[in-house]
Amino acid sequence: MALDPLTLIMLAVLAVLIFFMFRNSRRRQAEARELQTKVVPGAKVMTNFGVFGTILAIDEDENQVELESSPGTVLTVHRQTISRVVEPVEEPTVSSTPVEGEPEFGERVDDAPNDETPDAKKSDD
């Protein structure tokens, strides 16, 4: 039985699709393992439904997490609803000293530079 080129191409495409499915699955599993290692008491997290909070306690047997969303408000959620650990973002520091020659905020600049030079005005006369 001879295989025609169209059948070979379809089998090759199928093999490539299966390869990418397995690779994507392994990557998702690795990301889930990494997330679970970061889920520890004291970590700031976000749930699947958009609630931000701090983990107070983790019950490994029941797969439950006690999450403090605001001071005094403790939610009990399933461990798998934790979608990501919120890392603190460092804000860039802005220098408060003005740049040499630049006006400060709110300062009015009266003398705007002109394109005409004093020599050009005299030569027109």
N, CA, C and O atoms as a MOPAC input file, in Angstrom:
PM7 MOZYME 1SCF
protein

 N      0.84100 1    -1.18300 1     0.00000 1
 C      0.00000 1     0.00000 1     0.00000 1
 C      0.87900 1     1.23600 1     0.00000 1
 O      1.65300 1     1.45600 1     0.93200 1
 N      0.76600 1     2.01500 1    -1.00800 1
 C      1.56900 1     3.22500 1    -1.14800 1
 C      0.79300 1     4.41200 1    -0.56800 1
 O     -0.41500 1     4.55800 1    -0.76100 1
 N      1.53900 1     5.24600 1     0.14400 1
 C      0.91700 1     6.44600 1     0.72800 1
 C      1.11500 1     7.61500 1    -0.21600 1
 O      2.23200 1     7.89700 1    -0.65100 1
 N      0.05700 1     8.26900 1    -0.51800 1
 C      0.18800 1     9.42300 1    -1.40400 1
 C      0.68400 1    10.63500 1    -0.60800 1
 O      0.58600 1    10.63100 1     0.61900 1
 N      1.20800 1    11.65900 1    -1.26300 1
 C      1.78800 1    12.82300 1    -0.57500 1
 C      0.78300 1    13.57300 1     0.30600 1
 O      1.16200 1    14.09800 1     1.35300 1
 N     -0.46900 1    13.62900 1    -0.09400 1
 C     -1.47200 1    14.34500 1     0.71100 1
 C     -1.66500 1    13.65600 1     2.05900 1
 O     -1.79900 1    14.33700 1     3.07600 1
 N     -1.68200 1    12.36000 1     2.09200 1
 C     -1.83000 1    11.61500 1     3.34700 1
 C     -0.61400 1    11.84000 1     4.23700 1
 O     -0.75800 1    12.01500 1     5.44700 1
 N      0.56700 1    11.83800 1     3.65800 1
 C      1.78600 1    12.08900 1     4.43900 1
 C      1.77100 1    13.48900 1     5.05300 1
 O      2.15400 1    13.66700 1     6.21000 1
 N      1.33600 1    14.46600 1     4.29100 1
 C      1.27600 1    15.84400 1     4.80700 1
 C      0.27100 1    15.93200 1     5.94700 1
 O      0.54400 1    16.58000 1     6.95800 1
 N     -0.88900 1    15.29100 1     5.80200 1
 C     -1.89700 1    15.33100 1     6.87100 1
 C     -1.39500 1    14.63700 1     8.13000 1
 O     -1.65900 1    15.11100 1     9.23500 1
 N     -0.68300 1    13.53200 1     7.99200 1
 C     -0.11500 1    12.85300 1     9.15400 1
 C      0.96000 1    13.71000 1     9.83000 1
 O      1.05400 1    13.73700 1    11.05700 1
 N      1.76200 1    14.40300 1     9.03300 1
 C      2.79500 1    15.27800 1     9.60000 1
 C      2.16300 1    16.43600 1    10.37100 1
 O      2.62500 1    16.78400 1    11.45800 1
 N      1.11800 1    17.02800 1     9.81700 1
 C      0.42600 1    18.12800 1    10.50900 1
 C     -0.18800 1    17.62300 1    11.80600 1
 O     -0.11700 1    18.30400 1    12.82800 1
 N     -0.78500 1    16.44800 1    11.77900 1
 C     -1.36800 1    15.85600 1    12.99000 1
 C     -0.29000 1    15.62800 1    14.04900 1
 O     -0.50500 1    15.90700 1    15.22900 1
 N      0.86500 1    15.12200 1    13.62900 1
 C      1.96100 1    14.88500 1    14.57000 1
 C      2.44300 1    16.19600 1    15.19400 1
 O      2.73300 1    16.23800 1    16.39000 1
 N      2.53200 1    17.26200 1    14.40200 1
 C      2.97000 1    18.56200 1    14.92300 1
 C      1.94900 1    19.10000 1    15.91800 1
 O      2.33200 1    19.63700 1    16.95800 1
 N      0.66100 1    18.96900 1    15.62200 1
 C     -0.38100 1    19.43100 1    16.54500 1
 C     -0.31900 1    18.68800 1    17.87100 1
 O     -0.43200 1    19.29800 1    18.93400 1
 N     -0.14200 1    17.37300 1    17.81300 1
 C     -0.04200 1    16.58300 1    19.04500 1
 C      1.18600 1    16.99400 1    19.84400 1
 O      1.12400 1    17.08700 1    21.07000 1
 N      2.30100 1    17.24200 1    19.16300 1
 C      3.51800 1    17.69600 1    19.85100 1
 C      3.27200 1    19.00100 1    20.60300 1
 O      3.64300 1    19.12300 1    21.77100 1
 N      2.64700 1    19.98100 1    19.93800 1
 C      2.39500 1    21.26600 1    20.59300 1
 C      1.38800 1    21.13500 1    21.73300 1
 O      1.49700 1    21.85900 1    22.72200 1
 N      0.42000 1    20.24100 1    21.62700 1
 C     -0.53400 1    20.03700 1    22.71600 1
 C      0.17900 1    19.51700 1    23.96200 1
 O     -0.07100 1    20.00300 1    25.06500 1
 N      1.06100 1    18.53800 1    23.79800 1
 C      1.79600 1    18.00600 1    24.94600 1
 C      2.73900 1    19.04800 1    25.54100 1
 O      2.86200 1    19.15400 1    26.76100 1
 N      3.39400 1    19.80500 1    24.69000 1
 C      4.32600 1    20.82700 1    25.17900 1
 C      3.58600 1    21.90200 1    25.97200 1
 O      4.05400 1    22.32100 1    27.03000 1
 N      2.44200 1    22.34800 1    25.47000 1
 C      1.65400 1    23.36400 1    26.15400 1
 C      1.12500 1    22.83800 1    27.48700 1
 O      1.08700 1    23.56800 1    28.47800 1
 N      0.72300 1    21.58200 1    27.50600 1
 C      0.22600 1    20.97400 1    28.73500 1
 C      1.32500 1    20.91800 1    29.80200 1
 O      1.07700 1    21.22800 1    30.96800 1
 N      2.52800 1    20.52800 1    29.40500 1
 C      3.64600 1    20.48400 1    30.35900 1
 C      3.98300 1    21.86500 1    30.89100 1
 O      4.30100 1    22.01900 1    32.07000 1
 N      3.91400 1    22.87300 1    30.02400 1
 C      4.22000 1    24.23200 1    30.45500 1
 C      3.18900 1    24.72600 1    31.48000 1
 O      3.55100 1    25.36000 1    32.47100 1
 N      1.90400 1    24.43400 1    31.23700 1
 C      0.87100 1    24.83600 1    32.19300 1
 C      1.05200 1    24.13400 1    33.53300 1
 O      0.85200 1    24.74100 1    34.58500 1
 N      1.42500 1    22.87300 1    33.50000 1
 C      1.66600 1    22.13500 1    34.74200 1
 C      2.83800 1    22.73000 1    35.50600 1
 O      2.78600 1    22.83400 1    36.73200 1
 N      3.88800 1    23.12100 1    34.80800 1
 C      5.04800 1    23.72900 1    35.46700 1
 C      4.66800 1    25.07100 1    36.09000 1
 O      5.10800 1    25.38400 1    37.19600 1
 N      3.85600 1    25.86600 1    35.38900 1
 C      3.41000 1    27.14800 1    35.94600 1
 C      2.54700 1    26.93500 1    37.17900 1
 O      2.65200 1    27.69800 1    38.13900 1
 N      1.68900 1    25.90600 1    37.17500 1
 C      0.84100 1    25.61100 1    38.32800 1
 C      1.68300 1    25.17900 1    39.52000 1
 O      1.40900 1    25.58000 1    40.65100 1
 N      2.71400 1    24.35800 1    39.27600 1
 C      3.60600 1    23.94400 1    40.37400 1
 C      4.33800 1    25.14500 1    40.95600 1
 O      4.47800 1    25.26300 1    42.17400 1
 N      4.80700 1    26.04400 1    40.08000 1
 C      5.51400 1    27.23700 1    40.54300 1
 C      4.59500 1    28.12900 1    41.38400 1
 O      5.01700 1    28.67100 1    42.40500 1
 N      3.34200 1    28.27700 1    40.95300 1
 C      2.38300 1    29.08300 1    41.70600 1
 C      2.13100 1    28.47700 1    43.07800 1
 O      2.06200 1    29.20100 1    44.07100 1
 N      1.99200 1    27.15300 1    43.14400 1
 C      1.71400 1    26.50500 1    44.42000 1
 C      2.88500 1    26.63300 1    45.38900 1
 O      2.67200 1    26.62800 1    46.60100 1
 N      4.11000 1    26.74900 1    44.89300 1
 C      5.24300 1    26.94500 1    45.79700 1
 C      5.26200 1    28.36000 1    46.35900 1
 O      5.79100 1    28.58700 1    47.44700 1
 N      4.68100 1    29.32600 1    45.61600 1
 C      4.64100 1    30.71200 1    46.09000 1
 C      3.47200 1    30.97700 1    47.02400 1
 O      3.46100 1    31.98900 1    47.72500 1
 N      2.47700 1    30.07700 1    47.04700 1
 C      1.29400 1    30.27000 1    47.88700 1
 C      1.65600 1    29.82900 1    49.30400 1
 O      1.59300 1    28.64600 1    49.63700 1
 N      2.03300 1    30.79900 1    50.12300 1
 C      2.41000 1    30.56600 1    51.51900 1
 C      1.73100 1    31.63200 1    52.37200 1
 O      1.38500 1    32.69800 1    51.86300 1
 N      1.53500 1    31.36200 1    53.66400 1
 C      0.92900 1    32.39600 1    54.52000 1
 C      1.75000 1    33.69000 1    54.48700 1
 O      2.97700 1    33.67400 1    54.58800 1
 N      1.03600 1    34.80300 1    54.34200 1
 C      1.67400 1    36.11000 1    54.27100 1
 C      1.81300 1    36.64000 1    52.85800 1
 O      2.12800 1    37.81500 1    52.66600 1
 N      1.58200 1    35.78700 1    51.85900 1
 C      1.71400 1    36.21900 1    50.46900 1
 C      0.46300 1    36.98000 1    50.04100 1
 O     -0.65300 1    36.62500 1    50.41900 1
 N      0.66400 1    38.03100 1    49.24900 1
 C     -0.45500 1    38.78000 1    48.67900 1
 C     -0.82400 1    38.11000 1    47.36500 1
 O      0.02900 1    37.90400 1    46.50200 1
 N     -2.11700 1    37.76600 1    47.21900 1
 C     -2.55800 1    36.99500 1    46.06300 1
 C     -3.82100 1    37.60100 1    45.45200 1
 O     -4.47900 1    38.45700 1    46.04400 1
 N     -4.13700 1    37.12000 1    44.23300 1
 C     -5.39300 1    37.45800 1    43.57700 1
 C     -6.09400 1    36.15200 1    43.23100 1
 O     -5.45900 1    35.19600 1    42.78400 1
 N     -7.41200 1    36.11800 1    43.44100 1
 C     -8.17800 1    34.92100 1    43.12400 1
 C     -8.70000 1    34.98200 1    41.69700 1
 O     -8.58600 1    36.00600 1    41.02300 1
 N     -9.28100 1    33.86300 1    41.24100 1
 C     -9.84700 1    33.80800 1    39.89100 1
 C    -10.96700 1    34.82000 1    39.71000 1
 O    -11.18600 1    35.31400 1    38.60400 1
 N    -11.66900 1    35.13000 1    40.78000 1
 C    -12.80200 1    36.03800 1    40.67500 1
 C    -12.43800 1    37.46700 1    41.03100 1
 O    -13.32700 1    38.28800 1    41.25700 1
 N    -11.14400 1    37.78500 1    41.08500 1
 C    -10.68500 1    39.16500 1    41.17800 1
 C    -10.54800 1    39.74100 1    42.56600 1
 O    -10.40600 1    40.95600 1    42.70200 1
 N    -10.58500 1    38.92300 1    43.60900 1
 C    -10.43300 1    39.42300 1    44.97600 1
 C     -8.95800 1    39.38400 1    45.34500 1
 O     -8.30000 1    38.35200 1    45.21300 1
 N     -8.44400 1    40.52400 1    45.80900 1
 C     -7.06700 1    40.59900 1    46.28000 1
 C     -7.06200 1    40.42000 1    47.78600 1
 O     -7.98600 1    40.86200 1    48.47000 1
 N     -6.03100 1    39.77500 1    48.30700 1
 C     -5.93700 1    39.60000 1    49.74600 1
 C     -4.61100 1    38.99200 1    50.14400 1
 O     -3.74100 1    38.71500 1    49.31800 1
 N     -4.49400 1    38.79300 1    51.46800 1
 C     -3.29200 1    38.20600 1    52.04500 1
 C     -3.65100 1    36.86000 1    52.65300 1
 O     -4.64900 1    36.74100 1    53.36400 1
 N     -2.84700 1    35.85500 1    52.37700 1
 C     -3.10800 1    34.51500 1    52.89700 1
 C     -2.77800 1    34.48600 1    54.38400 1
 O     -1.67800 1    34.85100 1    54.79900 1
 N     -3.76100 1    34.04000 1    55.18800 1
 C     -3.53900 1    33.90000 1    56.62600 1
 C     -3.13900 1    32.47100 1    56.97800 1
 O     -2.20800 1    32.25300 1    57.75300 1
 N     -3.85500 1    31.48900 1    56.39900 1
 C     -3.57300 1    30.09200 1    56.71600 1
 C     -3.95300 1    29.21800 1    55.52600 1
 O     -4.81200 1    29.57500 1    54.72000 1
 N     -3.28900 1    28.06000 1    55.43500 1
 C     -3.56600 1    27.09900 1    54.37500 1
 C     -3.86900 1    25.75700 1    55.01800 1
 O     -3.08000 1    25.25200 1    55.81700 1
 N     -5.02900 1    25.17000 1    54.66500 1
 C     -5.41000 1    23.83900 1    55.13500 1
 C     -5.13500 1    22.85400 1    54.01000 1
 O     -5.90400 1    22.76800 1    53.05300 1
 N     -4.02700 1    22.10100 1    54.12500 1
 C     -3.61200 1    21.17600 1    53.07500 1
 C     -4.61100 1    20.03600 1    52.89700 1
 O     -4.85100 1    19.59900 1    51.77100 1
 N     -5.20000 1    19.54500 1    54.00000 1
 C     -6.10300 1    18.40800 1    53.92200 1
 C     -7.39300 1    18.74800 1    53.17400 1
 O     -7.88000 1    17.94500 1    52.37800 1
 N     -7.93900 1    19.92300 1    53.42800 1
 C     -9.21000 1    20.33200 1    52.81500 1
 C     -9.00800 1    21.18600 1    51.56200 1
 O     -9.98200 1    21.55300 1    50.90400 1
 N     -7.75200 1    21.50800 1    51.22300 1
 C     -7.44000 1    22.39000 1    50.09000 1
 C     -8.14200 1    23.73800 1    50.21500 1
 O     -8.69800 1    24.24900 1    49.24300 1
 N     -8.11300 1    24.30500 1    51.40800 1
 C     -8.74300 1    25.59800 1    51.65100 1
 C     -7.69700 1    26.60900 1    52.08000 1
 O     -6.68900 1    26.27100 1    52.69900 1
 N     -7.96700 1    27.86400 1    51.73100 1
 C     -7.08000 1    28.96900 1    52.08700 1
 C     -7.91200 1    30.02600 1    52.79500 1
 O     -8.98600 1    30.39900 1    52.32300 1
 N     -7.41000 1    30.50800 1    53.93400 1
 C     -8.04500 1    31.64600 1    54.60400 1
 C     -7.37900 1    32.89600 1    54.07300 1
 O     -6.16700 1    33.07800 1    54.19000 1
 N     -8.20100 1    33.75900 1    53.48200 1
 C     -7.71400 1    34.93800 1    52.77800 1
 C     -8.30700 1    36.18300 1    53.43200 1
 O     -9.52600 1    36.30200 1    53.55100 1
 N     -7.45000 1    37.10500 1    53.85200 1
 C     -7.91800 1    38.36500 1    54.43500 1
 C     -7.96400 1    39.40000 1    53.31900 1
 O     -6.92900 1    39.85600 1    52.83200 1
 N     -9.19800 1    39.76900 1    52.91500 1
 C     -9.35800 1    40.71100 1    51.80900 1
 C     -9.28900 1    42.15300 1    52.28500 1
 O     -8.81100 1    43.02000 1    51.55400 1
 N     -9.75300 1    42.42100 1    53.48300 1
 C     -9.61800 1    43.74100 1    54.10900 1
 C     -9.47700 1    43.48400 1    55.60300 1
 O     -9.81800 1    42.39800 1    56.07100 1
 N     -8.98400 1    44.45800 1    56.35900 1
 C     -8.77200 1    44.20700 1    57.78800 1
 C    -10.06400 1    43.73300 1    58.46600 1
 O    -11.07500 1    44.43500 1    58.46400 1
 N    -10.00900 1    42.54600 1    59.03500 1
 C    -11.15300 1    41.98200 1    59.73500 1
 C    -12.05700 1    41.11900 1    58.87200 1
 O    -12.95300 1    40.46500 1    59.40500 1
 N    -11.86100 1    41.09100 1    57.57100 1
 C    -12.68500 1    40.28400 1    56.67300 1
 C    -11.86500 1    39.09800 1    56.18100 1
 O    -10.91600 1    39.25800 1    55.41300 1
 N    -12.24500 1    37.90300 1    56.63600 1
 C    -11.51500 1    36.69700 1    56.27600 1
 C    -12.42800 1    35.82000 1    55.42000 1
 O    -13.54000 1    35.48400 1    55.82700 1
 N    -11.94900 1    35.45500 1    54.24100 1
 C    -12.67600 1    34.58700 1    53.32700 1
 C    -12.02000 1    33.22000 1    53.31900 1
 O    -10.79600 1    33.11300 1    53.39200 1
 N    -12.83200 1    32.17400 1    53.23200 1
 C    -12.30000 1    30.83100 1    53.06200 1
 C    -12.58400 1    30.41500 1    51.62600 1
 O    -13.74200 1    30.30900 1    51.22200 1
 N    -11.51600 1    30.17700 1    50.85000 1
 C    -11.66400 1    29.83200 1    49.43600 1
 C    -10.89800 1    28.54700 1    49.15400 1
 O    -10.02300 1    28.14700 1    49.92200 1
 N    -11.24200 1    27.90800 1    48.04100 1
 C    -10.51600 1    26.71500 1    47.61800 1
 C     -9.12200 1    27.12600 1    47.15900 1
 O     -8.93600 1    28.20800 1    46.60300 1
 N     -8.16700 1    26.27600 1    47.38800 1
 C     -6.78400 1    26.60700 1    47.06900 1
 C     -6.57300 1    26.86000 1    45.57400 1
 O     -5.72400 1    27.67000 1    45.20300 1
 N     -7.33000 1    26.18200 1    44.71900 1
 C     -7.14300 1    26.33000 1    43.28700 1
 C     -7.72000 1    27.62800 1    42.74500 1
 O     -7.50500 1    27.94600 1    41.57600 1
 N     -8.45100 1    28.39300 1    43.56500 1
 C     -8.96400 1    29.67900 1    43.08700 1
 C     -7.89600 1    30.76900 1    43.13500 1
 O     -8.10500 1    31.85900 1    42.60200 1
 N     -6.76000 1    30.49000 1    43.76300 1
 C     -5.66200 1    31.45200 1    43.78000 1
 C     -5.04300 1    31.43900 1    42.38500 1
 O     -4.44800 1    30.44300 1    41.97200 1
 N     -5.18700 1    32.56000 1    41.65600 1
 C     -4.70900 1    32.57500 1    40.27100 1
 C     -3.29300 1    33.11600 1    40.13500 1
 O     -2.55400 1    32.70500 1    39.24000 1
 N     -2.90300 1    34.04900 1    41.03100 1
 C     -1.52900 1    34.54300 1    40.93400 1
 C     -1.10600 1    35.19300 1    42.24300 1
 O     -1.92900 1    35.66400 1    43.02800 1
 N      0.19000 1    35.20100 1    42.44600 1
 C      0.78600 1    35.87500 1    43.59700 1
 C      1.17400 1    37.26800 1    43.13100 1
 O      1.85800 1    37.42800 1    42.11900 1
 N      0.73300 1    38.27400 1    43.87700 1
 C      0.98000 1    39.66400 1    43.49800 1
 C      2.34000 1    40.08000 1    44.03700 1
 O      2.56100 1    40.11200 1    45.24700 1
 N      3.23700 1    40.39400 1    43.13000 1
 C      4.58200 1    40.85400 1    43.50200 1
 C      4.53100 1    42.37100 1    43.67200 1
 O      3.87900 1    43.04800 1    42.87700 1
 N      5.19400 1    42.92000 1    44.67700 1
 C      5.21600 1    44.38400 1    44.80800 1
 C      5.97000 1    45.01100 1    43.64600 1
 O      7.05100 1    44.55500 1    43.27300 1
 N      5.38900 1    46.06100 1    43.07900 1
 C      5.97900 1    46.73500 1    41.93200 1
 C      6.78000 1    47.92500 1    42.43300 1
 O      6.27000 1    48.76400 1    43.17600 1
 N      8.04200 1    47.98800 1    42.01800 1
 C      8.87200 1    49.12500 1    42.39200 1
 C      8.57700 1    50.27800 1    41.45000 1
 O      8.70100 1    50.15100 1    40.23200 1
 N      8.18200 1    51.41200 1    42.03300 1
 C      7.88300 1    52.58000 1    41.21800 1
 C      9.19300 1    53.31800 1    40.91800 1
 O     10.05100 1    53.44000 1    41.79100 1
 N      9.34200 1    53.80200 1    39.69700 1
 C     10.56800 1    54.54300 1    39.39000 1
 C     10.60200 1    55.85000 1    40.17500 1
 O      9.58500 1    56.52300 1    40.34400 1
 N     11.78500 1    56.18600 1    40.64500 1
 C     11.91600 1    57.41800 1    41.40600 1
 C     12.05500 1    58.58200 1    40.43700 1
 O     12.78100 1    58.50500 1    39.44600 1
 N     11.35000 1    59.65300 1    40.74400 1
 C     11.38700 1    60.84900 1    39.91400 1
 C     12.15700 1    61.91300 1    40.67000 1
 O     11.87400 1    62.19400 1    41.83500 1
 N     13.11900 1    62.49300 1    40.00700 1
 C     13.92200 1    63.53000 1    40.62800 1
 C     13.08200 1    64.78900 1    40.79900 1
 O     12.39900 1    65.22000 1    39.86900 1
 N     13.13600 1    65.38100 1    42.00100 1
 C     12.34400 1    66.58600 1    42.25700 1
 C     13.10200 1    67.85600 1    41.88100 1
 O     12.53500 1    68.94900 1    41.92000 1
 N     14.36900 1    67.72400 1    41.51900 1
 C     15.12500 1    68.90900 1    41.13000 1
 C     14.85400 1    69.22400 1    39.66800 1
 O     14.90200 1    68.32500 1    38.82800 1
 N     14.56800 1    70.48600 1    39.34300 1
 C     14.27600 1    70.81900 1    37.94500 1
 C     15.53100 1    70.74900 1    37.08500 1
 O     16.64700 1    70.90100 1    37.58100 1
 N     15.33900 1    70.52200 1    35.82300 1
 C     16.44200 1    70.47000 1    34.86800 1
 C     16.92700 1    71.88800 1    34.62900 1
 O     16.13500 1    72.83100 1    34.61200 1
 N     18.23500 1    72.03400 1    34.44300 1
 C     18.83800 1    73.35000 1    34.21900 1
 C     18.18200 1    74.03400 1    33.02900 1
 O     18.14600 1    73.46600 1    31.93800 1
 N     17.66700 1    75.23300 1    33.21700 1
 C     17.09000 1    76.00100 1    32.12800 1
 C     15.61200 1    75.72300 1    31.89100 1
 O     14.97100 1    76.45200 1    31.13400 1
 N     15.06300 1    74.70900 1    32.50500 1
 C     13.64800 1    74.39600 1    32.33800 1
 C     12.84700 1    75.15200 1    33.40100 1
 O     13.30600 1    75.28400 1    34.53500 1
 N     11.64700 1    75.65300 1    33.04800 1
 C     10.82200 1    76.32800 1    34.05000 1
 C     10.24800 1    75.30400 1    35.02100 1
 O     10.01000 1    74.15500 1    34.64800 1
 N     10.02600 1    75.71600 1    36.25800 1
 C      9.41500 1    74.84200 1    37.23500 1
 C      7.92900 1    74.74600 1    36.95300 1
 O      7.37900 1    75.54300 1    36.19300 1
 N      7.28300 1    73.77000 1    37.56500 1
 C      5.86000 1    73.56700 1    37.34600 1
 C      5.08100 1    74.79500 1    37.77700 1
 O      5.24000 1    75.26900 1    38.90200 1
 N      4.24700 1    75.31100 1    36.90000 1
 C      3.42500 1    76.48300 1    37.20800 1
 C      4.11200 1    77.79600 1    36.92000 1
 O      3.47500 1    78.84600 1    37.00300 1
 N      5.39400 1    77.77600 1    36.58500 1
 C      6.12300 1    79.01300 1    36.31400 1
 C      5.82500 1    79.45400 1    34.88400 1
 O      5.88200 1    78.65800 1    33.94600 1
 N      5.50500 1    80.74600 1    34.73900 1
 C      5.17900 1    81.28600 1    33.42800 1
 C      6.45300 1    81.76500 1    32.74300 1
 O      7.30100 1    82.42000 1    33.34900 1
 N      6.56300 1    81.42300 1    31.47200 1
 C      7.71100 1    81.83800 1    30.68800 1
 C      7.24700 1    82.97400 1    29.79100 1
 O      6.44000 1    82.75900 1    28.88700 1
 N      7.76300 1    84.21900 1    30.03900 1
 C      7.31700 1    85.38700 1    29.27600 1
 C      8.06000 1    85.54300 1    27.96300 1
 O      7.44800 1    85.86000 1    26.94300 1
 N      9.33900 1    85.33100 1    27.96800 1
 C     10.14700 1    85.55200 1    26.76200 1
 C     10.27500 1    84.24900 1    25.99600 1
 O     11.13300 1    83.42000 1    26.29900 1
 N      9.42200 1    84.07400 1    25.01000 1
 C      9.51300 1    82.88900 1    24.16500 1
 C     10.56900 1    83.13600 1    23.10400 1
 O     10.61200 1    84.23400 1    22.54900 1
 N     11.41500 1    82.18100 1    22.79800 1
 C     12.45500 1    82.39500 1    21.77700 1
 C     11.82300 1    82.54700 1    20.39800 1
 O     10.89700 1    81.81800 1    20.04200 1
 N     12.33500 1    83.50400 1    19.62900 1
 C     11.86800 1    83.74100 1    18.26100 1
 C     12.82700 1    83.09600 1    17.28100 1
 O     13.98600 1    82.83000 1    17.60000 1
 N     12.31400 1    82.84800 1    16.07100 1
 C     13.17100 1    82.32300 1    15.01700 1
 C     13.99000 1    83.43400 1    14.37500 1
 O     15.02000 1    83.18000 1    13.75000 1
 N     13.52000 1    84.67100 1    14.53800 1
 C     14.20800 1    85.81000 1    13.91900 1
 C     15.35300 1    86.26700 1    14.80800 1
 O     15.22100 1    86.32900 1    16.03000 1
 N     16.43000 1    86.57200 1    14.20400 1
 C     17.56800 1    87.11000 1    14.94400 1
 C     17.57300 1    88.62600 1    14.78200 1
 O     16.99700 1    89.13400 1    13.82000 1
 N     18.19100 1    89.34600 1    15.67500 1
 C     18.21100 1    90.80500 1    15.55900 1
 C     18.85800 1    91.27800 1    14.24700 1
 O     18.46100 1    92.31300 1    13.71000 1
 N     19.83900 1    90.54500 1    13.72900 1
 C     20.49000 1    90.93100 1    12.47800 1
 C     19.53200 1    90.84900 1    11.30300 1
 O     19.61300 1    91.65900 1    10.37900 1
 N     18.62600 1    89.88100 1    11.32700 1
 C     17.67300 1    89.70300 1    10.21300 1
 C     16.68200 1    90.87000 1    10.16400 1
 O     16.25700 1    91.28500 1     9.08600 1
 N     16.31600 1    91.40000 1    11.34600 1
 C     15.38200 1    92.53300 1    11.38300 1
 C     16.03900 1    93.77800 1    10.78500 1
 O     15.37800 1    94.53000 1    10.06900 1
 N     17.29800 1    94.00700 1    11.05800 1
 C     17.98300 1    95.20500 1    10.57500 1
 C     18.18900 1    95.16100 1     9.08000 1
 O     18.12900 1    96.20300 1     8.42700 1
 N     18.43100 1    93.98400 1     8.51000 1
 C     18.71200 1    93.90700 1     7.09600 1
 C     17.43700 1    94.13700 1     6.26200 1
 O     17.53100 1    94.51300 1     5.09400 1
 N     16.25700 1    93.91700 1     6.84300 1
 C     15.02100 1    94.15000 1     6.11800 1
 C     14.69300 1    95.62500 1     5.99600 1
 O     13.96400 1    96.01500 1     5.08400 1
 N     15.21100 1    96.45500 1     6.88900 1
 C     14.91100 1    97.90200 1     6.88100 1
 C     15.48000 1    98.63000 1     5.74500 1
 O     15.29600 1    99.84200 1     5.63400 1

